[in-house]
């Protein structure tokens, strides 16, 4: 079944970009954003929400890695 | 939601800055120098002129982000102009990068606080 993935991007008046992922599970969201972050500039903050810690389809719990 | 990331963009692509200036309909002048308040000539690649007639030089160093060169002190309107260019640049850059990953834009709106909100989607 196809899954819809969404990015909500807010660009402040001074150019700061805030990106929010929707539809991703576990660490997929960070993998998705990393190339965009690298192309854009310097990450100033990152917040993982509840969905980040949910199990993947295979039922394996993903551990977070220290940055 | 799974992750919220905040990024401070670096203006690394000179061509996109020129596109941002054009998108904002600011005047762009091909000038090799910008004269400052002490009549010194500061080398630039080109000059942007805002609605108040203030000039801001744009210089692309060999490495690193583009530099803005000011003729005098940074007034509020000069800062606003630079911020607008940064915002327009970030918009072009973000849309370019997400398009490479297969996303398409489904919504774009200007919020009351001057932010631009984009929503992009793709299917897996």
N, CA and C atoms of all chains as a GROMACS GRO file, in nm:
protein
  573
    1UNK      N    1   0.085  -0.120   0.000
    1UNK     CA    2   0.000   0.000   0.000
    1UNK      C    3   0.088   0.126   0.000
    2UNK      N    4   0.055   0.219  -0.088
    2UNK     CA    5   0.136   0.341  -0.099
    2UNK      C    6   0.120   0.426   0.027
    3UNK      N    7   0.229   0.485   0.068
    3UNK     CA    8   0.228   0.569   0.187
    3UNK      C    9   0.261   0.711   0.145
    4UNK      N   10   0.180   0.808   0.194
    4UNK     CA   11   0.204   0.947   0.160
    4UNK      C   12   0.304   1.007   0.259
    5UNK      N   13   0.409   1.064   0.204
    5UNK     CA   14   0.510   1.130   0.288
    5UNK      C   15   0.499   1.280   0.265
    6UNK      N   16   0.509   1.354   0.374
    6UNK     CA   17   0.488   1.498   0.362
    6UNK      C   18   0.594   1.575   0.439
    7UNK      N   19   0.635   1.686   0.380
    7UNK     CA   20   0.723   1.780   0.451
    7UNK      C   21   0.650   1.913   0.459
    8UNK      N   22   0.645   1.968   0.580
    8UNK     CA   23   0.592   2.102   0.597
    8UNK      C   24   0.712   2.192   0.624
    9UNK      N   25   0.725   2.295   0.542
    9UNK     CA   26   0.846   2.378   0.549
    9UNK      C   27   0.805   2.523   0.574
   10UNK      N   28   0.860   2.580   0.680
   10UNK     CA   29   0.830   2.720   0.708
   10UNK      C   30   0.959   2.799   0.698
   11UNK      N   31   0.956   2.905   0.617
   11UNK     CA   32   1.075   2.989   0.597
   11UNK      C   33   1.046   3.124   0.662
   12UNK      N   34   1.120   3.153   0.769
   12UNK     CA   35   1.098   3.277   0.844
   12UNK      C   36   1.137   3.399   0.761
   13UNK      N   37   1.093   3.518   0.803
   13UNK     CA   38   1.131   3.639   0.730
   13UNK      C   39   1.282   3.660   0.720
   14UNK      N   40   1.361   3.601   0.810
   14UNK     CA   41   1.507   3.617   0.800
   14UNK      C   42   1.574   3.500   0.726
   15UNK      N   43   1.493   3.410   0.669
   15UNK     CA   44   1.548   3.302   0.590
   15UNK      C   45   1.567   3.170   0.664
   16UNK      N   46   1.550   3.171   0.797
   16UNK     CA   47   1.563   3.046   0.872
   16UNK      C   48   1.455   2.948   0.827
   17UNK      N   49   1.496   2.822   0.808
   17UNK     CA   50   1.404   2.721   0.755
   17UNK      C   51   1.371   2.620   0.864
   18UNK      N   52   1.244   2.594   0.883
   18UNK     CA   53   1.202   2.490   0.977
   18UNK      C   54   1.127   2.383   0.897
   19UNK      N   55   1.173   2.258   0.907
   19UNK     CA   56   1.111   2.150   0.831
   19UNK      C   57   1.052   2.048   0.927
   20UNK      N   58   0.931   2.006   0.899
   20UNK     CA   59   0.862   1.906   0.981
   20UNK      C   60   0.821   1.791   0.891
   21UNK      N   61   0.854   1.670   0.934
   21UNK     CA   62   0.818   1.553   0.853
   21UNK      C   63   0.690   1.491   0.904
   22UNK      N   64   0.614   1.430   0.809
   22UNK     CA   65   0.492   1.358   0.846
   22UNK      C   66   0.484   1.230   0.766
   23UNK      N   67   0.446   1.123   0.833
   23UNK     CA   68   0.428   0.996   0.762
   23UNK      C   69   0.548   0.903   0.772
   24UNK      N   70   0.653   0.952   0.833
   24UNK     CA   71   0.773   0.870   0.846
   24UNK      C   72   0.774   0.800   0.981
   25UNK      N   73   0.842   0.688   0.985
   25UNK     CA   74   0.855   0.615   1.111
   25UNK      C   75   1.002   0.602   1.146
   26UNK      N   76   1.028   0.600   1.275
   26UNK     CA   77   1.164   0.577   1.321
   26UNK      C   78   1.260   0.681   1.266
   27UNK      N   79   1.379   0.635   1.229
   27UNK     CA   80   1.484   0.726   1.183
   27UNK      C   81   1.475   0.762   1.036
   28UNK      N   82   1.371   0.715   0.968
   28UNK     CA   83   1.358   0.744   0.823
   28UNK      C   84   1.352   0.894   0.797
   29UNK      N   85   1.286   0.966   0.888
   29UNK     CA   86   1.267   1.110   0.866
   29UNK      C   87   1.401   1.181   0.861
   30UNK      N   88   1.493   1.142   0.949
   30UNK     CA   89   1.624   1.208   0.949
   30UNK      C   90   1.703   1.172   0.824
   31UNK      N   91   1.694   1.048   0.781
   31UNK     CA   92   1.760   1.009   0.656
   31UNK      C   93   1.704   1.090   0.540
   32UNK      N   94   1.575   1.116   0.544
   32UNK     CA   95   1.510   1.191   0.436
   32UNK      C   96   1.557   1.336   0.434
   33UNK      N   97   1.572   1.393   0.551
   33UNK     CA   98   1.605   1.535   0.560
   33UNK      C   99   1.753   1.566   0.544
   34UNK      N  100   1.839   1.470   0.576
   34UNK     CA  101   1.983   1.499   0.579
   34UNK      C  102   2.037   1.561   0.451
   35UNK      N  103   2.005   1.507   0.332
   35UNK     CA  104   2.057   1.572   0.211
   35UNK      C  105   2.005   1.714   0.193
   36UNK      N  106   1.882   1.737   0.236
   36UNK     CA  107   1.825   1.872   0.224
   36UNK      C  108   1.896   1.966   0.321
   37UNK      N  109   1.917   1.919   0.442
   37UNK     CA  110   1.989   1.999   0.543
   37UNK      C  111   2.128   2.035   0.492
   38UNK      N  112   2.198   1.935   0.436
   38UNK     CA  113   2.336   1.959   0.390
   38UNK      C  114   2.338   2.064   0.280
   39UNK      N  115   2.239   2.056   0.192
   39UNK     CA  116   2.235   2.150   0.079
   39UNK      C  117   2.198   2.291   0.126
   40UNK      N  118   2.121   2.298   0.235
   40UNK     CA  119   2.071   2.429   0.281
   40UNK      C  120   2.172   2.504   0.364
   41UNK      N  121   2.229   2.436   0.465
   41UNK     CA  122   2.321   2.510   0.553
   41UNK      C  123   2.341   2.441   0.686
   42UNK      N  124   2.333   2.519   0.791
   42UNK     CA  125   2.370   2.468   0.924
   42UNK      C  126   2.244   2.439   1.007
   43UNK      N  127   2.237   2.316   1.059
   43UNK     CA  128   2.124   2.280   1.145
   43UNK      C  129   2.143   2.346   1.281
   44UNK      N  130   2.043   2.420   1.325
   44UNK     CA  131   2.055   2.487   1.454
   44UNK      C  132   1.976   2.417   1.563
   45UNK      N  133   1.876   2.336   1.524
   45UNK     CA  134   1.808   2.257   1.626
   45UNK      C  135   1.736   2.140   1.561
   46UNK      N  136   1.716   2.035   1.639
   46UNK     CA  137   1.646   1.915   1.591
   46UNK      C  138   1.563   1.862   1.706
   47UNK      N  139   1.436   1.832   1.676
   47UNK     CA  140   1.350   1.778   1.780
   47UNK      C  141   1.283   1.652   1.726
   48UNK      N  142   1.297   1.544   1.799
   48UNK     CA  143   1.232   1.418   1.758
   48UNK      C  144   1.101   1.405   1.832
   49UNK      N  145   0.997   1.377   1.759
   49UNK     CA  146   0.866   1.367   1.822
   49UNK      C  147   0.830   1.221   1.848
   50UNK      N  148   0.715   1.199   1.904
   50UNK     CA  149   0.673   1.064   1.945
   50UNK      C  150   0.684   0.965   1.831
   51UNK      N  151   0.642   1.004   1.715
   51UNK     CA  152   0.639   0.913   1.600
   51UNK      C  153   0.778   0.860   1.566
   52UNK      N  154   0.880   0.938   1.595
   52UNK     CA  155   1.018   0.897   1.567
   52UNK      C  156   1.051   0.767   1.638
   53UNK      N  157   0.995   0.751   1.757
   53UNK     CA  158   1.030   0.636   1.840
   53UNK      C  159   0.938   0.517   1.819
   54UNK      N  160   0.842   0.529   1.725
   54UNK     CA  161   0.753   0.417   1.701
   54UNK      C  162   0.825   0.307   1.628
   55UNK      N  163   0.772   0.183   1.641
   55UNK     CA  164   0.837   0.069   1.578
   55UNK      C  165   0.824   0.081   1.427
   56UNK      N  166   0.921   0.021   1.357
   56UNK     CA  167   0.915   0.013   1.212
   56UNK      C  168   0.817  -0.097   1.176
   57UNK      N  169   0.791  -0.115   1.046
   57UNK     CA  170   0.697  -0.216   1.000
   57UNK      C  171   0.740  -0.355   1.044
   58UNK      N  172   0.875  -0.378   1.047
   58UNK     CA  173   0.925  -0.511   1.082
   58UNK      C  174   0.914  -0.537   1.230
   59UNK      N  175   0.875  -0.438   1.307
   59UNK     CA  176   0.861  -0.458   1.451
   59UNK      C  177   0.989  -0.439   1.527
   60UNK      N  178   1.092  -0.389   1.460
   60UNK     CA  179   1.219  -0.367   1.526
   60UNK      C  180   1.223  -0.227   1.584
   61UNK      N  181   1.261  -0.218   1.709
   61UNK     CA  182   1.267  -0.085   1.770
   61UNK      C  183   1.399  -0.020   1.730
   62UNK      N  184   1.393   0.098   1.671
   62UNK     CA  185   1.514   0.167   1.629
   62UNK      C  186   1.571   0.245   1.746
   63UNK      N  187   1.701   0.234   1.763
   63UNK     CA  188   1.763   0.314   1.869
   63UNK      C  189   1.814   0.443   1.809
   64UNK      N  190   1.811   0.547   1.886
   64UNK     CA  191   1.861   0.675   1.835
   64UNK      C  192   2.012   0.675   1.849
   65UNK      N  193   2.076   0.750   1.759
   65UNK     CA  194   2.221   0.759   1.765
   65UNK      C  195   2.259   0.897   1.810
   66UNK      N  196   2.362   0.906   1.890
   66UNK     CA  197   2.407   1.038   1.935
   66UNK      C  198   2.467   1.109   1.816
   67UNK      N  199   2.443   1.240   1.803
   67UNK     CA  200   2.492   1.315   1.687
   67UNK      C  201   2.638   1.356   1.707
   68UNK      N  202   0.377   1.358   1.291
   68UNK     CA  203   0.508   1.426   1.289
   68UNK      C  204   0.614   1.331   1.340
   69UNK      N  205   0.738   1.346   1.292
   69UNK     CA  206   0.844   1.264   1.348
   69UNK      C  207   0.966   1.346   1.383
   70UNK      N  208   0.997   1.444   1.302
   70UNK     CA  209   1.114   1.526   1.332
   70UNK      C  210   1.088   1.671   1.291
   71UNK      N  211   1.136   1.762   1.371
   71UNK     CA  212   1.131   1.903   1.336
   71UNK      C  213   1.275   1.953   1.336
   72UNK      N  214   1.319   2.007   1.224
   72UNK     CA  215   1.459   2.052   1.212
   72UNK      C  216   1.461   2.198   1.172
   73UNK      N  217   1.548   2.273   1.238
   73UNK     CA  218   1.565   2.414   1.202
   73UNK      C  219   1.703   2.432   1.138
   74UNK      N  220   1.705   2.501   1.024
   74UNK     CA  221   1.831   2.518   0.950
   74UNK      C  222   1.853   2.666   0.921
   75UNK      N  223   1.976   2.710   0.944
   75UNK     CA  224   2.014   2.845   0.908
   75UNK      C  225   2.082   2.836   0.772
   76UNK      N  226   2.019   2.885   0.665
   76UNK     CA  227   2.075   2.862   0.533
   76UNK      C  228   2.203   2.942   0.508
   77UNK      N  229   2.294   2.878   0.434
   77UNK     CA  230   2.414   2.948   0.389
   77UNK      C  231   2.394   2.980   0.242
   78UNK      N  232   2.420   3.102   0.204
   78UNK     CA  233   2.398   3.144   0.066
   78UNK      C  234   2.520   3.105  -0.017
   79UNK      N  235   2.515   2.981  -0.068
   79UNK     CA  236   2.633   2.926  -0.132
   79UNK      C  237   2.627   2.929  -0.284
   80UNK      N  238   2.508   2.946  -0.340
   80UNK     CA  239   2.494   2.937  -0.486
   80UNK      C  240   2.462   3.076  -0.542
   81UNK      N  241   2.561   3.142  -0.604
   81UNK     CA  242   2.541   3.280  -0.651
   81UNK      C  243   2.426   3.293  -0.751
   82UNK      N  244   2.410   3.190  -0.836
   82UNK     CA  245   2.304   3.199  -0.937
   82UNK      C  246   2.166   3.204  -0.871
   83UNK      N  247   2.151   3.132  -0.760
   83UNK     CA  248   2.021   3.132  -0.690
   83UNK      C  249   1.996   3.265  -0.620
   84UNK      N  250   2.103   3.331  -0.579
   84UNK     CA  251   2.084   3.462  -0.517
   84UNK      C  252   2.035   3.560  -0.621
   85UNK      N  253   2.092   3.554  -0.740
   85UNK     CA  254   2.046   3.641  -0.849
   85UNK      C  255   1.900   3.612  -0.881
   86UNK      N  256   1.862   3.483  -0.879
   86UNK     CA  257   1.722   3.447  -0.904
   86UNK      C  258   1.632   3.502  -0.794
   87UNK      N  259   1.681   3.495  -0.670
   87UNK     CA  260   1.602   3.546  -0.556
   87UNK      C  261   1.580   3.697  -0.571
   88UNK      N  262   1.684   3.768  -0.611
   88UNK     CA  263   1.674   3.914  -0.629
   88UNK      C  264   1.572   3.944  -0.739
   89UNK      N  265   1.577   3.866  -0.846
   89UNK     CA  266   1.482   3.887  -0.956
   89UNK      C  267   1.339   3.853  -0.912
   90UNK      N  268   1.324   3.745  -0.834
   90UNK     CA  269   1.190   3.707  -0.784
   90UNK      C  270   1.130   3.819  -0.700
   91UNK      N  271   1.216   3.888  -0.626
   91UNK     CA  272   1.170   3.996  -0.540
   91UNK      C  273   1.150   4.127  -0.616
   92UNK      N  274   1.187   4.124  -0.744
   92UNK     CA  275   1.176   4.241  -0.831
   92UNK      C  276   1.259   4.359  -0.778
   93UNK      N  277   1.372   4.327  -0.718
   93UNK     CA  278   1.466   4.432  -0.677
   93UNK      C  279   1.553   4.464  -0.798
   94UNK      N  280   1.605   4.588  -0.800
   94UNK     CA  281   1.692   4.628  -0.910
   94UNK      C  282   1.828   4.564  -0.891
   95UNK      N  283   1.882   4.509  -0.997
   95UNK     CA  284   2.016   4.448  -0.990
   95UNK      C  285   2.103   4.521  -1.091
   96UNK      N  286   2.213   4.578  -1.045
   96UNK     CA  287   2.302   4.652  -1.134
   96UNK      C  288   2.436   4.582  -1.145
   97UNK      N  289   2.481   4.573  -1.269
   97UNK     CA  290   2.613   4.515  -1.290
   97UNK      C  291   2.716   4.624  -1.261
   98UNK      N  292   2.776   4.614  -1.143
   98UNK     CA  293   2.875   4.714  -1.101
   98UNK      C  294   2.992   4.640  -1.039
   99UNK      N  295   3.112   4.683  -1.069
   99UNK     CA  296   3.229   4.615  -1.014
   99UNK      C  297   3.269   4.669  -0.877
  100UNK      N  298   3.216   4.789  -0.843
  100UNK     CA  299   3.251   4.849  -0.715
  100UNK      C  300   3.128   4.911  -0.651
  101UNK      N  301   3.133   4.919  -0.517
  101UNK     CA  302   3.032   4.992  -0.442
  101UNK      C  303   3.107   5.097  -0.362
  102UNK      N  304   3.064   5.223  -0.378
  102UNK     CA  305   3.134   5.330  -0.305
  102UNK      C  306   3.074   5.340  -0.167
  103UNK      N  307   3.162   5.341  -0.064
  103UNK     CA  308   3.106   5.351   0.072
  103UNK      C  309   3.098   5.498   0.114
  104UNK      N  310   3.059   5.521   0.238
  104UNK     CA  311   3.035   5.659   0.286
  104UNK      C  312   3.163   5.742   0.290
  105UNK      N  313   3.278   5.671   0.287
  105UNK     CA  314   3.407   5.745   0.284
  105UNK      C  315   3.466   5.745   0.144
  106UNK      N  316   3.381   5.721   0.048
  106UNK     CA  317   3.419   5.722  -0.094
  106UNK      C  318   3.523   5.617  -0.131
  107UNK      N  319   3.534   5.514  -0.049
  107UNK     CA  320   3.624   5.403  -0.085
  107UNK      C  321   3.548   5.310  -0.178
  108UNK      N  322   3.618   5.254  -0.274
  108UNK     CA  323   3.554   5.163  -0.369
  108UNK      C  324   3.573   5.019  -0.322
  109UNK      N  325   3.462   4.954  -0.290
  109UNK     CA  326   3.466   4.816  -0.241
  109UNK      C  327   3.430   4.724  -0.358
  110UNK      N  328   3.517   4.629  -0.390
  110UNK     CA  329   3.487   4.541  -0.504
  110UNK      C  330   3.366   4.450  -0.476
  111UNK      N  331   3.277   4.441  -0.573
  111UNK     CA  332   3.160   4.354  -0.562
  111UNK      C  333   3.137   4.288  -0.698
  112UNK      N  334   3.049   4.189  -0.700
  112UNK     CA  335   3.013   4.127  -0.827
  112UNK      C  336   2.896   4.200  -0.893
  113UNK      N  337   2.805   4.245  -0.812
  113UNK     CA  338   2.694   4.328  -0.860
  113UNK      C  339   2.630   4.397  -0.740
  114UNK      N  340   2.536   4.488  -0.768
  114UNK     CA  341   2.473   4.567  -0.662
  114UNK      C  342   2.322   4.549  -0.670
  115UNK      N  343   2.261   4.534  -0.553
  115UNK     CA  344   2.115   4.530  -0.542
  115UNK      C  345   2.070   4.666  -0.492
  116UNK      N  346   1.959   4.712  -0.545
  116UNK     CA  347   1.904   4.839  -0.495
  116UNK      C  348   1.763   4.816  -0.445
  117UNK      N  349   1.736   4.856  -0.321
  117UNK     CA  350   1.601   4.832  -0.267
  117UNK      C  351   1.506   4.947  -0.302
  118UNK      N  352   1.384   4.936  -0.252
  118UNK     CA  353   1.281   5.034  -0.287
  118UNK      C  354   1.315   5.174  -0.234
  119UNK      N  355   1.402   5.180  -0.131
  119UNK     CA  356   1.442   5.308  -0.075
  119UNK      C  357   1.563   5.366  -0.148
  120UNK      N  358   1.611   5.296  -0.250
  120UNK     CA  359   1.727   5.343  -0.325
  120UNK      C  360   1.860   5.310  -0.259
  121UNK      N  361   1.856   5.230  -0.152
  121UNK     CA  362   1.981   5.192  -0.083
  121UNK      C  363   2.048   5.079  -0.161
  122UNK      N  364   2.179   5.089  -0.169
  122UNK     CA  365   2.252   4.989  -0.247
  122UNK      C  366   2.322   4.888  -0.156
  123UNK      N  367   2.316   4.763  -0.197
  123UNK     CA  368   2.380   4.654  -0.124
  123UNK      C  369   2.463   4.575  -0.224
  124UNK      N  370   2.592   4.567  -0.199
  124UNK     CA  371   2.679   4.493  -0.289
  124UNK      C  372   2.674   4.343  -0.259
  125UNK      N  373   2.690   4.262  -0.362
  125UNK     CA  374   2.695   4.117  -0.345
  125UNK      C  375   2.830   4.069  -0.398
  126UNK      N  376   2.901   3.996  -0.314
  126UNK     CA  377   3.034   3.949  -0.353
  126UNK      C  378   3.043   3.800  -0.328
  127UNK      N  379   3.096   3.728  -0.427
  127UNK     CA  380   3.110   3.583  -0.415
  127UNK      C  381   3.256   3.551  -0.388
  128UNK      N  382   3.289   3.509  -0.266
  128UNK     CA  383   3.429   3.474  -0.239
  128UNK      C  384   3.465   3.340  -0.305
  129UNK      N  385   3.593   3.308  -0.311
  129UNK     CA  386   3.636   3.182  -0.372
  129UNK      C  387   3.576   3.063  -0.298
  130UNK      N  388   3.563   3.076  -0.169
  130UNK     CA  389   3.502   2.969  -0.088
  130UNK      C  390   3.406   3.031   0.012
  131UNK      N  391   3.305   2.954   0.046
  131UNK     CA  392   3.214   3.001   0.150
  131UNK      C  393   3.096   3.076   0.094
  132UNK      N  394   3.009   3.121   0.184
  132UNK     CA  395   2.886   3.186   0.138
  132UNK      C  396   2.910   3.324   0.080
  133UNK      N  397   2.811   3.368   0.004
  133UNK     CA  398   2.813   3.501  -0.056
  133UNK      C  399   2.816   3.606   0.054
  134UNK      N  400   2.881   3.718   0.027
  134UNK     CA  401   2.890   3.828   0.126
  134UNK      C  402   2.810   3.948   0.076
  135UNK      N  403   2.746   4.014   0.170
  135UNK     CA  404   2.677   4.139   0.138
  135UNK      C  405   2.767   4.253   0.182
  136UNK      N  406   2.786   4.348   0.092
  136UNK     CA  407   2.874   4.462   0.118
  136UNK      C  408   2.787   4.587   0.129
  137UNK      N  409   2.802   4.659   0.240
  137UNK     CA  410   2.717   4.777   0.261
  137UNK      C  411   2.793   4.906   0.234
  138UNK      N  412   2.722   5.004   0.182
  138UNK     CA  413   2.784   5.134   0.157
  138UNK      C  414   2.806   5.210   0.288
  139UNK      N  415   2.717   5.184   0.384
  139UNK     CA  416   2.727   5.255   0.512
  139UNK      C  417   2.680   5.164   0.623
  140UNK      N  418   2.623   5.222   0.727
  140UNK     CA  419   2.570   5.142   0.837
  140UNK      C  420   2.449   5.061   0.789
  141UNK      N  421   2.424   4.951   0.859
  141UNK     CA  422   2.308   4.869   0.824
  141UNK      C  423   2.182   4.932   0.880
  142UNK      N  424   2.104   4.995   0.793
  142UNK     CA  425   1.976   5.052   0.838
  142UNK      C  426   1.873   4.940   0.848
  143UNK      N  427   1.759   4.972   0.908
  143UNK     CA  428   1.653   4.872   0.921
  143UNK      C  429   1.607   4.825   0.783
  144UNK      N  430   1.598   4.917   0.690
  144UNK     CA  431   1.550   4.879   0.557
  144UNK      C  432   1.655   4.796   0.482
  145UNK      N  433   1.783   4.824   0.504
  145UNK     CA  434   1.888   4.740   0.443
  145UNK      C  435   1.881   4.599   0.500
  146UNK      N  436   1.866   4.588   0.631
  146UNK     CA  437   1.856   4.456   0.695
  146UNK      C  438   1.734   4.380   0.643
  147UNK      N  439   1.623   4.452   0.630
  147UNK     CA  440   1.501   4.388   0.578
  147UNK      C  441   1.524   4.336   0.437
  148UNK      N  442   1.594   4.415   0.356
  148UNK     CA  443   1.620   4.373   0.218
  148UNK      C  444   1.706   4.247   0.216
  149UNK      N  445   1.811   4.246   0.297
  149UNK     CA  446   1.899   4.128   0.303
  149UNK      C  447   1.820   4.006   0.351
  150UNK      N  448   1.736   4.025   0.451
  150UNK     CA  449   1.653   3.914   0.501
  150UNK      C  450   1.558   3.863   0.393
  151UNK      N  451   1.501   3.954   0.316
  151UNK     CA  452   1.410   3.914   0.209
  151UNK      C  453   1.484   3.832   0.104
  152UNK      N  454   1.607   3.873   0.074
  152UNK     CA  455   1.686   3.797  -0.023
  152UNK      C  456   1.717   3.658   0.033
  153UNK      N  457   1.752   3.653   0.162
  153UNK     CA  458   1.780   3.522   0.225
  153UNK      C  459   1.657   3.434   0.222
  154UNK      N  460   1.540   3.491   0.249
  154UNK     CA  461   1.417   3.413   0.250
  154UNK      C  462   1.386   3.362   0.108
  155UNK      N  463   1.400   3.450   0.010
  155UNK     CA  464   1.372   3.410  -0.128
  155UNK      C  465   1.472   3.304  -0.175
  156UNK      N  466   1.597   3.319  -0.135
  156UNK     CA  467   1.700   3.218  -0.168
  156UNK      C  468   1.664   3.084  -0.105
  157UNK      N  469   1.628   3.087   0.024
  157UNK     CA  470   1.594   2.963   0.095
  157UNK      C  471   1.475   2.894   0.027
  158UNK      N  472   1.380   2.971  -0.016
  158UNK     CA  473   1.262   2.915  -0.082
  158UNK      C  474   1.302   2.843  -0.212
  159UNK      N  475   1.383   2.909  -0.294
  159UNK     CA  476   1.426   2.848  -0.420
  159UNK      C  477   1.507   2.721  -0.392
  160UNK      N  478   1.597   2.731  -0.297
  160UNK     CA  479   1.688   2.619  -0.266
  160UNK      C  480   1.610   2.498  -0.212
  161UNK      N  481   1.519   2.525  -0.118
  161UNK     CA  482   1.440   2.416  -0.060
  161UNK      C  483   1.355   2.348  -0.167
  162UNK      N  484   1.288   2.426  -0.249
  162UNK     CA  485   1.203   2.366  -0.353
  162UNK      C  486   1.286   2.286  -0.452
  163UNK      N  487   1.405   2.334  -0.484
  163UNK     CA  488   1.495   2.263  -0.574
  163UNK      C  489   1.534   2.128  -0.513
  164UNK      N  490   1.570   2.129  -0.386
  164UNK     CA  491   1.618   2.006  -0.320
  164UNK      C  492   1.506   1.905  -0.302
  165UNK      N  493   1.387   1.948  -0.263
  165UNK     CA  494   1.279   1.850  -0.241
  165UNK      C  495   1.229   1.794  -0.374
  166UNK      N  496   1.238   1.876  -0.479
  166UNK     CA  497   1.197   1.827  -0.611
  166UNK      C  498   1.290   1.714  -0.656
  167UNK      N  499   1.419   1.728  -0.625
  167UNK     CA  500   1.515   1.622  -0.658
  167UNK      C  501   1.479   1.490  -0.590
  168UNK      N  502   1.412   1.500  -0.475
  168UNK     CA  503   1.376   1.378  -0.401
  168UNK      C  504   1.238   1.328  -0.440
  169UNK      N  505   1.178   1.391  -0.538
  169UNK     CA  506   1.051   1.342  -0.590
  169UNK      C  507   0.927   1.405  -0.529
  170UNK      N  508   0.946   1.510  -0.450
  170UNK     CA  509   0.830   1.576  -0.390
  170UNK      C  510   0.770   1.674  -0.489
  171UNK      N  511   0.639   1.698  -0.472
  171UNK     CA  512   0.576   1.807  -0.548
  171UNK      C  513   0.508   1.900  -0.447
  172UNK      N  514   0.505   2.027  -0.485
  172UNK     CA  515   0.447   2.128  -0.396
  172UNK      C  516   0.295   2.118  -0.403
  173UNK      N  517   0.230   2.109  -0.286
  173UNK     CA  518   0.083   2.104  -0.286
  173UNK      C  519   0.023   2.231  -0.224
  174UNK      N  520   0.106   2.305  -0.152
  174UNK     CA  521   0.054   2.427  -0.091
  174UNK      C  522   0.168   2.526  -0.070
  175UNK      N  523   0.137   2.654  -0.092
  175UNK     CA  524   0.231   2.761  -0.059
  175UNK      C  525   0.149   2.878  -0.010
  176UNK      N  526   0.186   2.932   0.106
  176UNK     CA  527   0.112   3.048   0.157
  176UNK      C  528   0.207   3.141   0.231
  177UNK      N  529   0.170   3.269   0.232
  177UNK     CA  530   0.244   3.371   0.306
  177UNK      C  531   0.169   3.392   0.436
  178UNK      N  532   0.237   3.370   0.548
  178UNK     CA  533   0.171   3.383   0.678
  178UNK      C  534   0.172   3.529   0.723
  179UNK      N  535   0.090   3.557   0.824
  179UNK     CA  536   0.074   3.695   0.872
  179UNK      C  537   0.207   3.752   0.924
  180UNK      N  538   0.296   3.667   0.976
  180UNK     CA  539   0.423   3.717   1.032
  180UNK      C  540   0.531   3.731   0.924
  181UNK      N  541   0.494   3.710   0.798
  181UNK     CA  542   0.590   3.725   0.688
  181UNK      C  543   0.661   3.596   0.650
  182UNK      N  544   0.636   3.488   0.722
  182UNK     CA  545   0.696   3.359   0.688
  182UNK      C  546   0.627   3.303   0.564
  183UNK      N  547   0.700   3.216   0.495
  183UNK     CA  548   0.642   3.142   0.382
  183UNK      C  549   0.626   2.998   0.429
  184UNK      N  550   0.508   2.942   0.406
  184UNK     CA  551   0.485   2.802   0.443
  184UNK      C  552   0.462   2.721   0.318
  185UNK      N  553   0.542   2.615   0.305
  185UNK     CA  554   0.530   2.525   0.190
  185UNK      C  555   0.493   2.386   0.241
  186UNK      N  556   0.406   2.318   0.168
  186UNK     CA  557   0.378   2.177   0.198
  186UNK      C  558   0.408   2.099   0.071
  187UNK      N  559   0.495   1.997   0.083
  187UNK     CA  560   0.530   1.915  -0.031
  187UNK      C  561   0.502   1.770   0.003
  188UNK      N  562   0.467   1.690  -0.099
  188UNK     CA  563   0.432   1.550  -0.074
  188UNK      C  564   0.493   1.460  -0.180
  189UNK      N  565   0.513   1.334  -0.139
  189UNK     CA  566   0.546   1.231  -0.237
  189UNK      C  567   0.490   1.100  -0.185
  190UNK      N  568   0.484   1.001  -0.271
  190UNK     CA  569   0.432   0.870  -0.233
  190UNK      C  570   0.545   0.770  -0.231
  191UNK      N  571   0.536   0.679  -0.139
  191UNK     CA  572   0.633   0.569  -0.134
  191UNK      C  573   0.557   0.440  -0.148
   0.00000   0.00000   0.00000
